């Protein structure tokens, strides 16, 4: 899980590895995800998200599709 | 609160206070416990993916969003430097701590440095992108690679 300064850099990095680029997530969207995912991490009673909860968290910040499905069978 | 939860909380609170991973002995001391039950909880936390350990099964490699070893992704706040496991966790640490600071990382392709100020309400304007090569369903196949 890495940062890239531009889409061109991201695509070039993937091409060098023969990999198809995955979803490109802008920093503001990553922050929204981080707030929901980790905002209660230091709370002793906060459980880790179940797969269903994780799917809902991703969808809640606009990350949808099989790539973001924790139990997806699709490669 | 279960003993396992107390151990997990002690691990995360140590990371939050110091930026460093605690040892089982340190957690035992903090909890006023013997070492043996802490080690048993350590194993359960590893099996439950709350922590990732090194080859010795003891040293904490990850307690997301914190990294127990130096990485290229850091967050600094209130005089403490935290290592993050990945780009996501570099923003995950200020989210978990609930306070601002400075994220440092780099572009994986160009090597250009990223210096990102994060306020309580979020990071400053930034056009950079986050990318995961691995789909969510496979993150834990090899979490260190992910």
Backbone of each chain as ProteinMPNN parsed JSONL, in Angstrom:
{"seq_chain_A": "XXXXXXXXXXXXXXXXXXXXXXXXXXXXXXXXXXXXXXXXXXXXXXXXXXXXXXXXXXXXXXXXXXXXXXXXXXX", "coords_chain_A": {"N_chain_A": [[0.849, -1.182, 0.0], [0.85, 1.962, -1.114], [2.047, 5.356, -1.696], [1.596, 7.621, -4.437], [2.725, 10.277, -6.488], [1.358, 11.052, -8.714], [-1.055, 10.032, -11.229], [0.239, 9.16, -13.519], [2.709, 8.329, -12.502], [1.865, 6.232, -10.918], [0.764, 4.453, -12.813], [3.035, 3.917, -14.332], [4.662, 2.646, -12.465], [3.176, 0.321, -11.97], [3.223, -0.785, -14.56], [5.904, -1.401, -14.841], [6.007, -3.622, -13.312], [4.381, -5.377, -14.522], [1.741, -5.33, -13.786], [-1.768, -4.773, -13.429], [-3.154, -1.621, -12.797], [-4.775, -0.979, -9.699], [-7.659, 0.334, -7.94], [-7.483, 3.895, -7.736], [-6.899, 5.962, -5.128], [-7.697, 9.058, -3.915], [-5.982, 11.264, -1.612], [-7.714, 12.756, 0.218], [-9.943, 11.037, 0.299], [-8.769, 8.734, 1.297], [-8.203, 9.653, 3.834], [-10.797, 9.954, 4.889], [-11.543, 7.272, 4.959], [-9.617, 6.338, 6.777], [-10.34, 7.67, 9.121], [-12.779, 6.445, 9.785], [-12.057, 3.739, 9.866], [-9.893, 3.544, 11.649], [-10.49, 5.279, 13.692], [-11.551, 4.54, 16.175], [-9.718, 2.792, 17.143], [-8.076, 2.738, 19.405], [-9.82, 2.369, 21.411], [-10.651, 0.215, 23.948], [-12.854, -1.49, 23.836], [-13.624, -1.56, 21.247], [-14.323, -3.546, 18.579], [-12.522, -5.403, 16.028], [-13.371, -4.765, 12.62], [-15.9, -6.824, 11.177], [-16.013, -8.901, 8.178], [-18.352, -8.094, 6.791], [-18.886, -5.625, 7.99], [-16.57, -4.305, 7.269], [-16.878, -4.178, 4.503], [-19.051, -2.448, 4.398], [-17.931, -0.159, 5.519], [-15.987, 0.513, 3.613], [-17.691, 0.986, 1.423], [-19.067, 3.147, 2.423], [-17.327, 5.247, 2.178], [-17.124, 5.463, -0.46], [-15.742, 3.434, -1.742], [-16.151, 0.868, -3.663], [-17.115, -2.274, -5.232], [-15.582, -5.356, -6.419], [-12.888, -5.328, -5.73], [-12.709, -4.167, -3.258], [-14.047, -5.865, -1.643], [-13.991, -7.819, 1.146], [-14.346, -10.559, 1.152], [-14.441, -11.387, -1.415], [-14.587, -13.571, -4.234], [-13.675, -13.067, -6.629], [-10.975, -12.69, -8.785]], "CA_chain_A": [[0.0, 0.0, 0.0], [1.859, 2.987, -1.361], [1.662, 6.665, -2.217], [2.134, 8.053, -5.723], [2.487, 11.718, -6.627], [0.475, 11.29, -9.862], [-1.563, 8.828, -11.893], [1.283, 8.694, -14.436], [3.685, 7.571, -11.716], [1.225, 4.977, -10.482], [0.659, 3.557, -13.977], [4.397, 3.507, -14.717], [5.109, 1.687, -11.442], [2.481, -0.941, -12.228], [3.701, -1.335, -15.829], [7.229, -1.984, -14.599], [5.803, -4.9, -12.614], [3.429, -6.172, -15.278], [0.51, -5.405, -12.996], [-2.842, -3.847, -13.745], [-3.422, -0.721, -11.663], [-6.021, -1.111, -8.955], [-8.312, 1.628, -7.717], [-6.625, 5.007, -7.316], [-7.644, 6.607, -4.043], [-7.141, 10.368, -3.537], [-5.659, 11.407, -0.186], [-8.881, 13.092, 1.059], [-10.776, 9.845, 0.462], [-8.038, 7.853, 2.207], [-8.39, 10.189, 5.191], [-12.143, 9.583, 5.348], [-11.48, 5.852, 5.295], [-8.804, 6.177, 7.994], [-11.129, 8.137, 10.269], [-13.778, 5.436, 10.135], [-11.412, 2.44, 10.116], [-8.976, 3.578, 12.785], [-10.858, 6.303, 14.663], [-11.815, 3.963, 17.503], [-8.781, 1.656, 17.324], [-7.51, 2.725, 20.765], [-10.91, 2.058, 22.348], [-10.496, -1.21, 24.296], [-14.038, -2.29, 23.526], [-13.942, -1.483, 19.821], [-13.881, -4.773, 17.908], [-12.093, -5.288, 14.642], [-14.533, -4.9, 11.733], [-16.162, -8.085, 10.498], [-15.992, -8.667, 6.719], [-19.521, -7.321, 6.382], [-18.688, -4.248, 8.442], [-15.505, -3.719, 6.451], [-17.474, -3.855, 3.205], [-19.888, -1.257, 4.592], [-17.038, 0.987, 5.736], [-15.428, 0.894, 2.305], [-18.765, 1.567, 0.606], [-19.442, 4.425, 3.005], [-16.422, 6.308, 1.714], [-17.112, 5.434, -1.92], [-14.874, 2.373, -2.271], [-17.051, -0.246, -3.935], [-16.649, -3.218, -6.243], [-14.987, -6.592, -5.899], [-11.56, -5.079, -5.163], [-12.847, -3.765, -1.85], [-14.861, -6.867, -0.942], [-13.046, -8.648, 1.926], [-14.537, -11.996, 0.936], [-14.692, -11.586, -2.837], [-13.943, -14.722, -4.893], [-13.22, -12.609, -7.945], [-9.552, -12.334, -8.813]], "C_chain_A": [[0.887, 1.235, 0.0], [1.231, 4.305, -1.798], [2.305, 6.883, -3.588], [1.79, 9.531, -5.909], [1.541, 12.033, -7.785], [-0.015, 9.955, -10.412], [-0.518, 8.271, -12.849], [2.323, 7.865, -13.684], [3.114, 6.217, -11.305], [1.183, 3.981, -11.638], [2.051, 3.056, -14.401], [4.923, 2.449, -13.745], [4.463, 0.323, -11.676], [3.007, -1.591, -13.507], [5.06, -1.999, -15.659], [7.131, -3.349, -13.945], [4.814, -5.8, -13.338], [2.092, -6.312, -14.583], [-0.506, -4.396, -13.506], [-3.058, -2.914, -12.551], [-4.755, -1.041, -11.002], [-6.66, 0.245, -8.798], [-7.321, 2.678, -7.212], [-7.409, 5.857, -6.322], [-6.995, 7.945, -3.703], [-6.936, 10.456, -2.021], [-6.87, 11.808, 0.663], [-9.803, 11.89, 1.303], [-10.1, 8.841, 1.397], [-8.169, 8.336, 3.644], [-9.773, 9.825, 5.733], [-12.187, 8.114, 5.74], [-10.731, 5.644, 6.616], [-9.579, 6.586, 9.232], [-12.12, 7.073, 10.736], [-13.096, 4.141, 10.588], [-10.625, 2.448, 11.421], [-9.401, 4.524, 13.908], [-11.115, 5.781, 16.063], [-10.829, 2.855, 17.846], [-8.219, 1.588, 18.741], [-8.579, 2.48, 21.823], [-10.84, 0.566, 22.682], [-11.676, -2.071, 23.869], [-14.403, -2.263, 22.044], [-13.436, -2.739, 19.12], [-13.33, -4.476, 16.523], [-13.318, -5.467, 13.75], [-14.663, -6.326, 11.196], [-16.078, -7.836, 8.988], [-17.177, -7.836, 6.244], [-19.402, -5.861, 6.784], [-17.61, -3.557, 7.614], [-16.047, -3.304, 5.087], [-18.3, -2.579, 3.304], [-19.033, -0.012, 4.804], [-16.462, 1.464, 4.408], [-16.503, 1.59, 1.46], [-19.139, 2.956, 1.106], [-18.54, 5.574, 2.603], [-16.232, 6.227, 0.196], [-16.21, 4.394, -2.538], [-15.721, 1.116, -2.435], [-16.449, -1.151, -5.007], [-15.894, -4.366, -5.612], [-13.615, -6.354, -5.261], [-11.641, -4.808, -3.665], [-13.702, -4.739, -1.04], [-13.934, -7.814, -0.186], [-13.216, -10.146, 1.692], [-14.835, -12.291, -0.531], [-13.948, -12.814, -3.348], [-13.349, -14.301, -6.231], [-11.762, -12.186, -7.869], [-9.356, -11.051, -9.585]], "O_chain_A": [[1.581, 1.522, 0.975], [0.071, 4.369, -2.205], [3.403, 6.398, -3.861], [0.706, 9.979, -5.536], [0.982, 13.127, -7.853], [0.533, 8.897, -10.104], [-0.39, 7.054, -12.987], [2.765, 6.823, -14.17], [3.802, 5.197, -11.344], [1.522, 2.81, -11.469], [2.206, 1.896, -14.783], [5.553, 1.476, -14.159], [5.13, -0.708, -11.589], [3.215, -2.804, -13.546], [5.332, -3.036, -16.264], [8.067, -4.146, -14.016], [4.449, -6.862, -12.834], [1.389, -7.305, -14.771], [-0.15, -3.306, -13.955], [-3.136, -3.377, -11.413], [-5.74, -1.338, -11.678], [-6.251, 1.207, -9.449], [-6.452, 2.398, -6.387], [-8.462, 6.403, -6.653], [-5.852, 7.97, -3.245], [-7.636, 9.799, -1.252], [-7.047, 11.249, 1.745], [-10.371, 11.747, 2.386], [-10.766, 8.178, 2.192], [-8.24, 7.527, 4.57], [-9.908, 9.435, 6.892], [-12.802, 7.755, 6.745], [-11.163, 4.865, 7.466], [-9.49, 5.933, 10.271], [-12.275, 6.835, 11.934], [-13.507, 3.524, 11.572], [-10.675, 1.494, 12.198], [-8.755, 4.573, 14.955], [-10.918, 6.505, 17.039], [-11.085, 2.061, 18.751], [-7.916, 0.501, 19.232], [-8.265, 2.393, 23.01], [-10.96, -0.267, 21.783], [-11.509, -3.254, 23.572], [-15.387, -2.88, 21.636], [-12.227, -2.968, 19.074], [-13.629, -3.443, 15.925], [-14.214, -6.242, 14.087], [-13.675, -6.953, 10.812], [-16.073, -6.683, 8.558], [-17.021, -6.967, 5.386], [-19.769, -4.966, 6.022], [-17.722, -2.373, 7.296], [-15.727, -2.231, 4.576], [-18.259, -1.733, 2.411], [-19.374, 1.067, 4.321], [-16.45, 2.659, 4.115], [-16.259, 2.639, 0.863], [-19.486, 3.836, 0.318], [-18.935, 6.737, 2.674], [-15.316, 6.831, -0.362], [-15.933, 4.452, -3.735], [-15.976, 0.394, -1.471], [-15.419, -0.838, -5.604], [-15.602, -4.351, -4.416], [-13.217, -7.088, -4.356], [-10.745, -5.177, -2.905], [-14.038, -4.467, 0.112], [-13.165, -8.544, -0.812], [-12.314, -10.923, 2.005], [-15.416, -13.328, -0.852], [-12.813, -13.069, -2.946], [-12.627, -15.059, -6.878], [-11.371, -11.416, -6.992], [-8.228, -10.58, -9.724]]}, "seq_chain_B": "XXXXXXXXXXXXXXXXXXXXXXXXXXXXXXXXXXXXXXXXXXXXXXXXXXXXXXXXXXXXXXXXXXXXXXXXXXXXXXXXXXXXXXXXXXXXXXXXXXXXXXXXXXXXXXXXXXXXXXXXXXXXXXXXXXXXXXXXXXXXXXXXXX", "coords_chain_B": {"N_chain_B": [[-13.751, -6.456, 30.849], [-11.764, -8.595, 28.939], [-8.764, -10.507, 29.662], [-7.169, -10.775, 27.429], [-8.025, -8.592, 25.902], [-7.143, -6.56, 27.57], [-4.402, -6.89, 27.298], [-4.089, -6.363, 24.565], [-4.938, -3.694, 24.539], [-2.975, -2.533, 26.16], [-0.744, -2.879, 24.538], [-1.389, -1.238, 22.305], [-1.679, 1.233, 23.591], [0.896, 1.643, 24.498], [2.298, 1.892, 22.095], [1.002, 4.25, 21.228], [1.847, 6.096, 23.13], [4.631, 6.089, 23.027], [5.556, 5.426, 20.481], [6.839, 3.115, 20.004], [7.011, -0.519, 19.975], [5.87, -2.569, 22.658], [7.465, -5.028, 24.79], [6.55, -8.423, 25.704], [7.211, -8.719, 28.421], [7.241, -6.085, 29.314], [4.563, -5.419, 28.995], [3.438, -7.231, 30.783], [4.469, -6.202, 33.159], [3.226, -3.713, 33.159], [0.57, -4.449, 33.465], [0.635, -5.726, 35.836], [0.963, -8.454, 35.895], [1.81, -11.977, 35.631], [4.295, -13.309, 33.353], [3.612, -15.514, 31.751], [0.708, -15.735, 31.218], [0.458, -13.424, 29.685], [1.987, -14.023, 27.442], [0.448, -16.108, 26.428], [-1.876, -14.707, 25.751], [-0.734, -13.086, 23.847], [-0.256, -14.906, 21.782], [-2.905, -15.532, 21.089], [-3.795, -13.053, 20.203], [-2.183, -12.758, 17.981], [-3.109, -14.874, 16.405], [-5.665, -13.928, 15.984], [-5.193, -11.797, 14.36], [-4.737, -9.313, 15.448], [-2.268, -8.51, 16.109], [0.898, -8.68, 14.399], [3.68, -10.695, 14.371], [7.311, -10.984, 14.467], [9.702, -13.449, 13.253], [10.341, -14.746, 15.59], [8.02, -14.938, 16.938], [7.368, -13.246, 18.94], [8.39, -10.492, 19.004], [6.804, -7.53, 18.09], [5.701, -6.915, 14.91], [3.681, -5.631, 13.572], [0.98, -3.722, 14.754], [-1.658, -2.761, 13.77], [-2.643, 0.617, 13.376], [0.071, 0.839, 13.746], [3.613, 0.328, 13.308], [6.073, -1.949, 14.347], [8.651, -1.876, 13.56], [11.155, 0.131, 11.847], [9.963, 2.017, 9.076], [9.328, 3.424, 5.774], [7.255, 5.12, 5.996], [6.062, 7.574, 8.019], [4.737, 9.198, 10.967], [4.685, 12.143, 12.78], [4.146, 13.613, 15.895], [3.532, 15.707, 18.637], [6.138, 15.455, 19.563], [6.735, 12.791, 19.255], [7.744, 10.108, 17.197], [6.207, 8.046, 14.947], [6.145, 4.889, 13.351], [4.568, 3.781, 10.429], [2.763, 1.056, 8.934], [2.225, 1.153, 6.252], [1.172, 3.215, 3.45], [-1.539, 3.807, 3.859], [-1.759, 3.408, 6.641], [-0.169, 5.476, 7.511], [-1.836, 7.643, 7.517], [-3.673, 6.5, 9.107], [-2.629, 6.454, 11.68], [-2.676, 9.211, 12.749], [-5.471, 9.359, 12.679], [-6.195, 7.393, 14.519], [-4.968, 8.34, 16.838], [-6.181, 10.753, 17.101], [-5.203, 13.311, 16.761], [-3.298, 15.99, 15.29], [-0.381, 16.326, 13.11], [2.658, 15.49, 11.397], [2.939, 13.813, 8.379], [5.237, 11.741, 6.775], [6.444, 10.407, 3.768], [6.955, 8.744, 0.643], [6.885, 8.946, -2.958], [6.267, 5.963, -4.587], [7.176, 5.424, -7.12], [8.627, 7.661, -8.298], [10.172, 8.449, -6.193], [9.982, 10.851, -4.991], [9.71, 12.951, -2.15], [7.124, 12.944, 0.266], [5.553, 15.282, 2.202], [3.293, 15.877, 4.512], [1.066, 17.818, 6.162], [-1.065, 17.245, 8.851], [-3.998, 18.255, 10.22], [-6.262, 18.471, 13.057], [-8.736, 18.173, 11.857], [-8.122, 16.973, 9.5], [-5.95, 16.15, 6.639], [-3.852, 18.577, 4.951], [-4.476, 20.162, 1.712], [-3.893, 17.916, -0.909], [-2.71, 16.316, -3.762], [-1.869, 13.786, -4.205], [-1.917, 10.177, -4.703], [-3.279, 7.17, -3.334], [-2.573, 3.715, -3.398], [-3.328, 0.285, -3.621], [-1.925, -2.747, -4.449], [-2.944, -5.192, -4.003], [-6.012, -6.924, -3.78], [-8.712, -6.486, -1.381], [-9.66, -8.936, -0.358], [-7.442, -10.49, -0.279], [-5.556, -9.385, 1.35], [-4.582, -10.415, 3.757], [-3.279, -12.676, 2.964], [-0.577, -12.341, 2.661], [0.388, -10.264, 4.701], [2.497, -8.564, 5.245], [3.652, -8.092, 2.735], [1.421, -6.926, 1.516]], "CA_chain_B": [[-12.719, -6.537, 29.804], [-10.994, -9.831, 29.036], [-7.324, -10.302, 29.798], [-6.646, -10.581, 26.069], [-8.307, -7.193, 25.534], [-6.248, -5.707, 28.356], [-3.068, -6.971, 26.681], [-4.161, -5.617, 23.292], [-5.008, -2.269, 24.859], [-1.654, -2.112, 26.647], [0.144, -2.801, 23.368], [-1.725, -0.047, 21.522], [-1.398, 2.437, 24.383], [2.348, 1.838, 24.503], [2.616, 2.482, 20.787], [0.487, 5.621, 21.164], [2.6, 6.966, 24.033], [6.076, 6.09, 22.781], [5.901, 5.135, 19.095], [7.549, 1.834, 19.943], [6.293, -1.713, 20.412], [6.301, -3.095, 23.947], [7.755, -6.464, 24.907], [5.604, -9.089, 26.622], [7.583, -8.441, 29.817], [6.795, -4.729, 29.634], [3.1, -5.456, 29.155], [3.171, -7.921, 32.047], [4.735, -5.24, 34.225], [2.183, -2.673, 33.122], [-0.695, -5.017, 33.924], [0.818, -6.396, 37.117], [0.67, -9.856, 35.611], [2.915, -12.864, 35.307], [4.604, -13.294, 31.923], [3.004, -16.635, 31.02], [-0.6, -15.405, 30.617], [0.637, -12.412, 28.641], [2.435, -14.729, 26.236], [-0.709, -16.839, 25.886], [-2.715, -13.699, 25.091], [0.044, -12.656, 22.663], [-0.523, -15.899, 20.727], [-4.292, -15.39, 20.631], [-3.874, -11.808, 19.432], [-1.573, -13.028, 16.671], [-4.046, -15.717, 15.654], [-6.814, -13.083, 15.636], [-4.705, -10.74, 13.473], [-4.632, -8.017, 16.122], [-0.841, -8.192, 15.981], [1.733, -9.529, 13.55], [4.982, -10.77, 15.033], [8.44, -11.44, 13.685], [9.903, -14.9, 13.197], [10.421, -15.295, 16.945], [6.671, -15.035, 17.488], [7.27, -12.35, 20.095], [8.574, -9.082, 18.646], [5.654, -7.062, 17.314], [5.99, -6.319, 13.606], [2.561, -4.742, 13.282], [-0.274, -3.651, 15.512], [-2.201, -1.71, 12.906], [-1.85, 1.129, 12.259], [1.464, 1.055, 14.142], [4.646, -0.641, 12.937], [7.088, -2.157, 15.376], [9.979, -1.712, 12.962], [11.207, 1.342, 11.009], [9.479, 1.963, 7.692], [9.474, 4.713, 5.081], [6.04, 5.9, 6.246], [6.086, 7.988, 9.426], [3.892, 10.282, 11.439], [5.274, 12.764, 13.956], [3.194, 14.451, 16.616], [3.817, 15.911, 20.06], [7.495, 15.012, 19.87], [6.867, 11.339, 19.102], [7.765, 9.619, 15.824], [5.535, 6.755, 14.79], [6.297, 4.228, 12.062], [3.336, 3.186, 9.915], [3.017, -0.143, 8.132], [1.997, 1.417, 4.833], [0.66, 4.562, 3.196], [-2.84, 3.956, 4.554], [-1.556, 3.54, 8.083], [0.428, 6.781, 7.794], [-2.991, 8.474, 7.885], [-4.397, 5.786, 10.153], [-2.106, 6.796, 13.011], [-3.344, 10.409, 13.273], [-6.891, 9.066, 12.897], [-6.31, 6.627, 15.765], [-4.556, 9.184, 17.961], [-7.096, 11.888, 17.196], [-4.484, 14.58, 16.81], [-2.557, 16.315, 14.09], [1.065, 16.155, 13.072], [3.275, 15.499, 10.076], [3.167, 12.532, 7.707], [6.326, 11.7, 5.804], [6.5, 9.183, 2.985], [7.547, 9.07, -0.655], [6.249, 8.351, -4.13], [6.915, 4.67, -4.81], [7.783, 5.392, -8.454], [9.615, 8.731, -8.523], [10.996, 8.647, -4.996], [9.768, 12.191, -4.43], [9.264, 12.932, -0.76], [5.813, 13.487, 0.642], [5.486, 15.912, 3.523], [1.874, 16.189, 4.593], [0.618, 18.266, 7.48], [-2.408, 16.768, 9.186], [-4.635, 18.953, 11.344], [-7.27, 17.634, 13.718], [-9.847, 17.909, 10.955], [-7.676, 16.229, 8.336], [-4.718, 16.611, 5.989], [-3.892, 19.719, 4.043], [-4.756, 19.793, 0.328], [-2.845, 17.056, -1.455], [-3.2, 15.66, -4.972], [-1.258, 12.469, -4.358], [-2.838, 9.042, -4.745], [-2.987, 5.942, -2.583], [-2.837, 2.542, -4.242], [-3.027, -1.057, -3.133], [-1.824, -3.711, -5.547], [-3.613, -6.433, -3.583], [-7.43, -6.735, -3.4], [-8.991, -6.636, 0.052], [-9.863, -10.34, 0.016], [-6.142, -11.169, -0.2], [-4.604, -8.61, 2.144], [-3.957, -11.201, 4.82], [-2.5, -13.8, 2.424], [0.798, -11.96, 3.03], [0.088, -8.901, 5.152], [3.701, -7.732, 5.169], [3.727, -7.652, 1.343], [0.3, -6.009, 1.269]], "C_chain_B": [[-11.918, -7.829, 29.994], [-9.508, -9.523, 29.184], [-6.688, -10.052, 28.426], [-6.86, -9.141, 25.604], [-7.403, -6.242, 26.309], [-4.837, -5.713, 27.756], [-3.05, -6.172, 25.375], [-4.158, -4.114, 23.558], [-3.653, -1.752, 25.337], [-0.668, -1.971, 25.5], [-0.124, -1.501, 22.606], [-1.42, 1.236, 22.29], [0.096, 2.701, 24.475], [2.81, 2.44, 23.191], [2.212, 3.954, 20.765], [1.336, 6.572, 22.007], [4.053, 7.133, 23.61], [6.469, 5.962, 21.317], [6.556, 3.786, 18.927], [6.679, 0.687, 20.439], [6.779, -2.135, 21.794], [6.688, -4.568, 23.835], [6.674, -7.097, 25.777], [5.927, -8.791, 28.086], [7.115, -7.049, 30.232], [5.288, -4.688, 29.841], [2.732, -6.149, 30.458], [3.388, -6.966, 33.222], [3.665, -4.18, 34.315], [0.867, -3.173, 33.713], [-0.579, -5.656, 35.306], [0.535, -7.881, 37.016], [1.954, -10.669, 35.536], [3.094, -12.878, 33.787], [3.808, -14.349, 31.147], [1.628, -16.299, 30.443], [-0.511, -14.318, 29.549], [1.081, -13.074, 27.34], [1.29, -15.524, 25.607], [-1.648, -15.878, 25.162], [-2.051, -13.207, 23.808], [-0.278, -13.593, 21.497], [-1.939, -15.761, 20.19], [-4.46, -14.119, 19.797], [-3.255, -11.987, 18.046], [-2.515, -13.855, 15.803], [-5.264, -14.917, 15.197], [-6.458, -11.887, 14.79], [-4.707, -9.358, 14.126], [-3.183, -7.554, 16.136], [-0.211, -9.14, 14.971], [3.109, -9.511, 14.182], [6.067, -11.172, 14.045], [8.596, -12.947, 13.796], [9.966, -15.524, 14.586], [9.044, -15.44, 17.588], [6.416, -14.071, 18.632], [7.315, -10.876, 19.681], [7.437, -8.631, 17.736], [6.14, -6.361, 16.053], [4.912, -5.293, 13.245], [1.518, -4.84, 14.388], [-0.999, -2.474, 14.861], [-2.943, -0.617, 13.691], [-0.354, 1.274, 12.56], [2.379, -0.054, 13.622], [5.674, -0.732, 14.058], [8.5, -2.039, 14.854], [9.976, -0.458, 12.082], [10.706, 1.069, 9.596], [9.679, 3.336, 7.057], [8.264, 5.618, 5.285], [6.007, 6.272, 7.722], [5.054, 9.069, 9.691], [4.551, 10.825, 12.699], [4.28, 13.712, 14.584], [3.615, 14.516, 18.069], [5.172, 15.331, 20.455], [7.717, 13.519, 19.776], [6.844, 10.99, 17.62], [7.173, 8.216, 15.787], [5.873, 6.197, 13.407], [4.976, 3.58, 11.685], [3.683, 2.0, 9.021], [2.967, 0.133, 6.637], [1.473, 2.838, 4.693], [-0.664, 4.794, 3.92], [-2.607, 4.204, 6.038], [-0.873, 4.855, 8.46], [-0.663, 7.809, 8.116], [-3.816, 7.81, 8.979], [-3.916, 6.155, 11.542], [-2.701, 8.114, 13.53], [-4.835, 10.194, 13.498], [-7.084, 8.333, 14.221], [-5.987, 7.496, 16.976], [-5.515, 10.356, 18.173], [-6.371, 13.207, 17.354], [-3.625, 14.75, 15.562], [-1.078, 16.101, 14.227], [1.536, 16.147, 11.632], [3.489, 14.078, 9.563], [4.345, 12.708, 6.748], [6.315, 10.351, 5.106], [7.185, 9.54, 1.672], [6.701, 8.444, -1.746], [7.001, 7.071, -4.469], [7.598, 4.596, -6.166], [8.906, 6.405, -8.6], [10.586, 8.882, -7.36], [10.816, 10.01, -4.364], [9.207, 12.097, -3.012], [7.868, 13.523, -0.616], [5.92, 14.032, 2.053], [4.073, 16.468, 3.653], [1.504, 16.576, 6.011], [-0.83, 17.82, 7.695], [-2.904, 17.544, 10.403], [-5.673, 18.023, 11.973], [-8.396, 17.247, 12.76], [-9.422, 17.197, 9.679], [-6.44, 16.811, 7.699], [-4.94, 17.848, 5.138], [-4.175, 19.215, 2.624], [-3.571, 19.024, -0.25], [-3.425, 16.29, -2.629], [-2.62, 14.269, -5.169], [-2.335, 11.384, -4.285], [-2.337, 7.91, -3.863], [-3.375, 4.767, -3.467], [-2.444, 1.271, -3.519], [-2.991, -1.993, -4.323], [-2.68, -4.943, -5.273], [-5.071, -6.144, -3.223], [-7.663, -7.079, -1.937], [-9.102, -8.101, 0.487], [-8.539, -11.073, 0.219], [-5.12, -10.417, 0.648], [-3.86, -9.476, 3.157], [-3.282, -12.468, 4.298], [-1.023, -13.598, 2.764], [0.721, -10.495, 3.449], [1.322, -8.004, 5.091], [3.875, -7.213, 3.741], [2.633, -6.638, 1.043], [0.64, -4.608, 1.735]], "O_chain_B": [[-11.449, -8.113, 31.096], [-9.054, -8.422, 28.872], [-5.788, -9.225, 28.287], [-5.978, -8.544, 24.986], [-6.948, -5.233, 25.769], [-4.165, -4.682, 27.71], [-2.122, -5.408, 25.114], [-3.459, -3.357, 22.884], [-3.234, -0.658, 24.96], [0.15, -1.052, 25.487], [0.804, -0.754, 22.3], [-0.956, 2.216, 21.707], [0.521, 3.855, 24.524], [3.608, 3.376, 23.169], [2.988, 4.807, 20.335], [1.522, 7.73, 21.635], [4.643, 8.195, 23.811], [7.577, 6.338, 20.937], [6.804, 3.358, 17.8], [5.743, 0.884, 21.213], [7.976, -2.067, 22.073], [6.285, -5.259, 22.899], [5.964, -6.398, 26.5], [5.018, -8.629, 28.9], [6.651, -6.85, 31.354], [4.792, -4.012, 30.743], [1.822, -5.711, 31.161], [2.591, -6.929, 34.159], [3.244, -3.793, 35.405], [0.144, -2.426, 34.372], [-1.582, -6.079, 35.881], [-0.048, -8.488, 37.915], [3.046, -10.118, 35.396], [2.189, -12.516, 33.035], [3.383, -14.103, 30.018], [1.399, -16.559, 29.262], [-1.314, -14.294, 28.616], [0.601, -12.722, 26.263], [1.184, -15.599, 24.383], [-2.156, -16.194, 24.086], [-2.722, -12.946, 22.81], [-0.536, -13.148, 20.379], [-2.161, -15.86, 18.983], [-5.185, -14.115, 18.802], [-3.746, -11.434, 17.062], [-2.694, -13.573, 14.618], [-5.831, -15.197, 14.141], [-7.313, -11.043, 14.519], [-4.682, -8.344, 13.429], [-2.903, -6.356, 16.171], [-0.708, -10.238, 14.721], [3.646, -8.448, 14.493], [5.786, -11.637, 12.941], [7.743, -13.636, 14.356], [9.674, -16.709, 14.743], [8.925, -16.01, 18.672], [5.34, -14.091, 19.228], [6.394, -10.112, 19.972], [7.145, -9.277, 16.73], [6.873, -5.373, 16.102], [5.201, -4.234, 12.688], [1.224, -5.926, 14.887], [-0.951, -1.345, 15.349], [-3.766, -0.91, 14.559], [0.401, 1.774, 11.727], [1.978, -1.212, 13.511], [6.084, 0.275, 14.634], [9.454, -2.096, 15.63], [8.919, -0.028, 11.621], [10.991, 0.027, 9.006], [10.133, 4.279, 7.704], [8.245, 6.751, 4.804], [5.933, 5.395, 8.583], [4.573, 9.749, 8.785], [4.933, 10.06, 13.584], [3.648, 14.515, 13.898], [4.005, 13.51, 18.663], [5.33, 14.784, 21.546], [8.772, 13.023, 20.173], [6.021, 11.514, 16.87], [7.604, 7.322, 16.516], [5.888, 6.931, 12.419], [4.341, 2.915, 12.503], [4.76, 1.949, 8.427], [3.595, -0.573, 5.848], [1.345, 3.57, 5.675], [-0.879, 5.848, 4.518], [-3.197, 5.114, 6.62], [-0.984, 5.304, 9.602], [-0.437, 8.734, 8.895], [-4.567, 8.476, 9.691], [-4.705, 6.169, 12.486], [-3.192, 8.142, 14.658], [-5.41, 10.785, 14.413], [-8.026, 8.617, 14.96], [-6.648, 7.404, 18.011], [-5.641, 10.881, 19.28], [-6.871, 14.121, 18.01], [-3.281, 13.784, 14.88], [-0.573, 15.747, 15.293], [0.895, 16.724, 10.753], [4.127, 13.253, 10.216], [4.43, 13.693, 6.015], [6.195, 9.301, 5.737], [7.914, 10.53, 1.599], [5.908, 7.535, -1.499], [8.222, 7.084, -4.621], [8.508, 3.788, -6.352], [10.019, 6.047, -8.984], [11.695, 9.388, -7.531], [11.414, 10.307, -3.329], [8.344, 11.268, -2.722], [7.5, 14.478, -1.3], [6.327, 13.33, 2.979], [3.712, 17.426, 2.97], [1.612, 15.775, 6.94], [-1.69, 17.997, 6.833], [-2.304, 17.492, 11.477], [-5.922, 16.925, 11.474], [-8.941, 16.146, 12.836], [-10.271, 16.851, 8.857], [-5.927, 17.838, 8.145], [-6.045, 18.126, 4.674], [-4.124, 18.014, 2.358], [-2.415, 19.421, -0.102], [-4.493, 15.687, -2.522], [-2.859, 13.64, -6.2], [-3.472, 11.62, -3.877], [-1.134, 7.724, -3.676], [-4.371, 4.815, -4.189], [-1.386, 1.183, -2.895], [-3.93, -2.026, -5.119], [-3.089, -5.647, -6.197], [-5.345, -5.227, -2.449], [-6.919, -7.854, -1.336], [-8.679, -8.455, 1.587], [-8.509, -12.149, 0.817], [-3.943, -10.777, 0.661], [-2.664, -9.295, 3.385], [-2.765, -13.258, 5.088], [-0.313, -14.544, 3.106], [0.961, -9.597, 2.642], [1.191, -6.795, 4.902], [4.202, -6.044, 3.54], [2.879, -5.618, 0.399], [-0.181, -3.7, 1.61]]}, "name": "protein", "num_of_chains": 2, "seq": "XXXXXXXXXXXXXXXXXXXXXXXXXXXXXXXXXXXXXXXXXXXXXXXXXXXXXXXXXXXXXXXXXXXXXXXXXXXXXXXXXXXXXXXXXXXXXXXXXXXXXXXXXXXXXXXXXXXXXXXXXXXXXXXXXXXXXXXXXXXXXXXXXXXXXXXXXXXXXXXXXXXXXXXXXXXXXXXXXXXXXXXXXXXXXXXXXXXXXXXXXXXXXXXXXXXXXXXXXXXXX"}
